Structure formats: C-alpha cells, structure tokens
Amino acid sequence: QVQLVESGGGAVQVGGSLKLSCAASGNMRNVGDMGWYRQPPGNKRELVALVTRFGVERYGDSVKGRFTIFRDHDNHTIDLYMNSLLPGDSDVYVCKAENRFGVDYWGKGTRVTVSS
C-alpha cells in the first residue's frame, strides 16, 4: 500500500503562482510514475504532470510552459510549481502513484481556485 497526502492548494488571482506538494509513504519499492491529475467539470480526469521512475517528465498540453514538476526520489515527494495561473486551472488536484504491477494509488486532493 502507498499513502499519498497533498498540500498547498488555495486561492490565487489570475497570473499568480502556487506550489502543491505530495508526500508518499508506505511500500515505495515498486512505485513507478508519480504525478498530478485534475478533473475539470464535465470532463475526464486529465494529466497535469508526472515524473516517471527514471525521471522523465510529462505535462498536459494545457499546462506546458507554465507548470513544473519536481520529484524527490529519496524523500518520496512530488511538487508541482504552478505559474501564470488561469481561471481554467481551478480544480481539485490529486496526486497519483502507480506501481509496476499496474496498481494506482490516489490522494484525496487539494483544491486550487484561480479568480479573475
């Protein structure tokens, strides 16, 4: 089992910045990808950003160039630096860890609200 706890959400104005953090604990031996997802209203859950076990970063198209993800493999944390925030970025951001056997672990999420 892997437990994920997110922190750092909040309210910010358009153009502002926020940092989200996710701390993972438990059986981390087989964890591969770790990342952040969100689910806009009426849409499927979408990838925000992730880092693979080998350090490869992937970003959703809507956040490229504005968000940066950082994974600390030793301390089992994954941070999301969000800049130039837009109202469309408002959502609940959820941390996910995937093990090499295809099991997904999800945190409870942290809310981000961007106001104009």
Phi, psi and chi 1 to 4 in degrees:
 res  aa     phi    psi   chi1   chi2   chi3   chi4
   1 GLN       -  146.7  -74.7  -72.8  -24.7      -
   2 VAL  -127.8  132.6  173.3      -      -      -
   3 GLN  -109.1  139.5  -65.8   78.2   41.6      -
   4 LEU  -127.4  131.0  -57.7  168.6      -      -
   5 VAL  -128.0  120.9  178.4      -      -      -
   6 GLU   -96.4  155.8  -57.3   98.9  -27.3      -
   7 SER  -154.4  164.3   61.2      -      -      -
   8 GLY   104.4   -2.6      -      -      -      -
   9 GLY   -69.8  173.1      -      -      -      -
  10 GLY   162.4 -166.1      -      -      -      -
  11 ALA  -108.2  139.5      -      -      -      -
  12 VAL  -149.6  156.9   66.2      -      -      -
  13 GLN   -86.7  161.9  -67.7 -170.9  -36.1      -
  14 VAL   -53.4  134.6  169.4      -      -      -
  15 GLY    89.0   -6.8      -      -      -      -
  16 GLY   -81.4 -175.1      -      -      -      -
  17 SER  -133.2  152.3  -60.3      -      -      -
  18 LEU  -145.3  154.9  -81.4  175.1      -      -
  19 LYS  -121.5  127.8  172.9 -169.3  169.7 -175.7
  20 LEU  -105.9  144.4  -55.3 -176.7      -      -
  21 SER  -127.7  145.6  -63.9      -      -      -
  22 CYS  -132.4  124.2  174.5      -      -      -
  23 ALA  -108.4  126.8      -      -      -      -
  24 ALA  -106.7  144.7      -      -      -      -
  25 SER  -146.5  168.0   60.8      -      -      -
  26 GLY   105.4 -148.3      -      -      -      -
  27 ASN   -82.7   92.5 -174.8    0.1      -      -
  28 MET   -91.8   -0.4  -60.9  -63.5  -64.7      -
  29 ARG   -57.6  -40.2  175.7  178.3  -64.2 -177.1
  30 ASN  -105.5   14.0  -65.9  -49.1      -      -
  31 VAL   -73.3  132.9  167.9      -      -      -
  32 GLY  -105.4 -101.8      -      -      -      -
  33 ASP   -69.3  143.8  -63.3   -3.9      -      -
  34 MET  -134.6  140.5  -72.6 -172.6   65.5      -
  35 GLY  -169.3 -170.9      -      -      -      -
  36 TRP  -120.5  141.2  -70.1   90.8      -      -
  37 TYR  -132.3  161.5  -70.2   74.9      -      -
  38 ARG  -145.3  162.8   65.8 -171.3 -175.1 -171.6
  39 GLN  -132.6   93.7 -172.9  165.6   -0.2      -
  40 PRO   -62.2  149.6  -20.2   32.2      -      -
  41 PRO   -54.7  130.6  -24.6   33.5      -      -
  42 GLY    78.3    3.3      -      -      -      -
  43 ASN  -125.4  166.6  -67.8  -57.4      -      -
  44 LYS   -74.4  158.5  -65.1 -179.4 -179.7  179.7
  45 ARG   -60.3  134.6 -176.0  169.9  -74.7  176.9
  46 GLU  -124.4  151.6   64.9  179.1   19.1      -
  47 LEU   -69.6  132.7  169.6   69.7      -      -
  48 VAL   -96.2  -57.8  178.2      -      -      -
  49 ALA  -164.9  150.4      -      -      -      -
  50 LEU  -147.0  161.8   65.1   80.9      -      -
  51 VAL  -126.4  127.3 -177.6      -      -      -
  52 THR   -75.2  172.8   69.7      -      -      -
  53 ARG   -57.4  -28.3 -178.0 -177.0 -175.7   93.8
  54 PHE   -99.1    9.3  -57.0  104.4      -      -
  55 GLY    91.2    7.3      -      -      -      -
  56 VAL   -78.3  131.2  177.0      -      -      -
  57 GLU   -98.8  141.2  -61.5  176.1    6.2      -
  58 ARG  -134.4  141.0  -64.4  177.5 -176.6  155.5
  59 TYR  -128.5  147.0  -65.7   89.7      -      -
  60 GLY   -68.5  150.7      -      -      -      -
  61 ASP   -59.3  -35.2  -71.3  -19.4      -      -
  62 SER   -74.7  -11.8   62.7      -      -      -
  63 VAL  -116.1   -3.9  -54.0      -      -      -
  64 LYS   -57.6  134.2  -74.2  179.3 -179.0  176.5
  65 GLY    85.9  -11.5      -      -      -      -
  66 ARG  -115.5  -33.3  -60.2 -172.2  -63.3  122.9
  67 PHE  -109.1  149.1  -68.7   10.9      -      -
  68 THR  -134.1  134.4  -57.0      -      -      -
  69 ILE  -109.1  144.2 -166.6  166.5      -      -
  70 PHE  -137.7  127.5  174.8   75.3      -      -
  71 ARG  -114.5  127.3  179.8  173.8  177.6  175.8
  72 ASP  -100.3  101.1 -174.3  -28.8      -      -
  73 HIS   -68.0  -30.3  -66.9  -96.2      -      -
  74 ASP   -74.7  -39.4  -67.6  -28.5      -      -
  75 ASN   -99.9    1.5  -67.4  -50.4      -      -
  76 HIS    58.5   46.0  -52.7  -53.2      -      -
  77 THR  -123.3  155.3   60.8      -      -      -
  78 ILE  -141.1  121.6 -170.2  159.3      -      -
  79 ASP  -109.3  146.8  -64.5  -26.4      -      -
  80 LEU  -122.7  116.4 -175.9   67.5      -      -
  81 TYR   -97.0  117.9  -64.2   84.6      -      -
  82 MET  -113.3  119.7  -54.5 -173.1  -65.1      -
  83 ASN  -120.0  164.3  -62.5  -47.2      -      -
  84 SER    48.5   49.5  -57.6      -      -      -
  85 LEU   -66.4  144.6  -76.7  161.8      -      -
  86 LEU  -119.5  159.1  -56.0  169.1      -      -
  87 PRO   -55.4  -33.1  -29.5   37.3      -      -
  88 GLY   -68.0  -10.9      -      -      -      -
  89 ASP   -83.6   -7.6  -65.4  -40.9      -      -
  90 SER   -64.0  126.2  -63.4      -      -      -
  91 ASP   179.3  175.8 -148.7  -37.5      -      -
  92 VAL   -93.9  123.5  175.0      -      -      -
  93 TYR   -99.5  128.5  -73.8   70.3      -      -
  94 VAL  -121.0  135.2 -173.3      -      -      -
  95 CYS   -87.7  139.9 -178.6      -      -      -
  96 LYS  -133.2  140.4  173.6 -170.7  170.1 -175.5
  97 ALA  -126.0  139.3      -      -      -      -
  98 GLU  -122.1  130.4  175.7 -176.6  -38.3      -
  99 ASN   -91.9  171.8   76.3   10.6      -      -
 100 ARG   -73.3   -4.3  -69.2 -173.8  -71.5  177.0
 101 PHE  -102.3    9.4  -54.2  107.8      -      -
 102 GLY    87.0   10.1      -      -      -      -
 103 VAL   -88.8  130.2  176.6      -      -      -
 104 ASP  -101.5  139.6  -65.8  -20.9      -      -
 105 TYR  -119.9  137.2  -59.7   95.5      -      -
 106 TRP  -125.0  144.2  -63.9   90.7      -      -
 107 GLY   -83.3 -176.7      -      -      -      -
 108 LYS   -87.6  -16.7  -66.4 -176.6  178.2 -179.6
 109 GLY    98.5  158.7      -      -      -      -
 110 THR  -137.8  137.0 -176.5      -      -      -
 111 ARG   -89.3  137.5 -179.1  171.5  -66.9  -80.8
 112 VAL  -118.6  129.2  171.2      -      -      -
 113 THR  -125.5  122.8  -57.7      -      -      -
 114 VAL  -113.5  120.6 -176.1      -      -      -
 115 SER  -113.2  149.6   59.2      -      -      -
 116 SER   -95.5      -   56.3      -      -      -
